[in-house]
Amino acid sequence: MAEEIKSLDGLEAVTDGIAATAPDAAITREPQRDALGRAYATGKRKDAVARVWIKPGSGKVLVRDAKGNYIDYTKYFARPVLQMILRQPFEVAGVSGEFDVMATVKGGGLSGQAGAVKHGISKALQLYDPSLRPPLKAAGFLTRDSRVVERKKYGKAKARKSFQFSKR
């Protein structure tokens, strides 16, 4: 059993050994890449799940469609807002045009899929190069957006909407 500490000198003697193993010390993260030099991550948003692989390249972003063909993200995500969402992680990390992306997306709608790919790209970037983690973390791109559709309740028309009330 540990000895009782009666003074500040006794406290310093005990904490000397703990200071070396303190979590304040900078955590060095190792890059995680596969045999082909790619980083892999899974991104999620609403009901959509995206599997994302990134590797150094010219900035091509390919998304796998329902038929299994990889097509350019500008054709898959036709709305400019969704394309902007996909470019955000690269702009925040300052690596625009340096990585090629291959992504497969399942579930949800286009908006949720774009958010899932963004989440996956952000996670893959920080796994490929751990020095990119601080700006991505500060922008909130590494956190999964946990908002999902509220379930329908019995006795209601939708999740919260009631049927029309008739007094008489």
Buried (B, 14 or more C-beta within 10 A) or exposed (E): EEEEEEEEEEEEEEEEEEEEEEEEEEEEEEEEBEEEEBBBBBBBBBBBBBBBBBBEEEEEBBBBEEEEEBEEBEEBBEEEEBBEBBBBBBEBBEBEEBBBBBBBBEBBEBBBBBBBBBBBBBBBBBBBBBEBBEBBEEBEBBEEBEEEEEEEEEEEEEEEEEEEEEEE
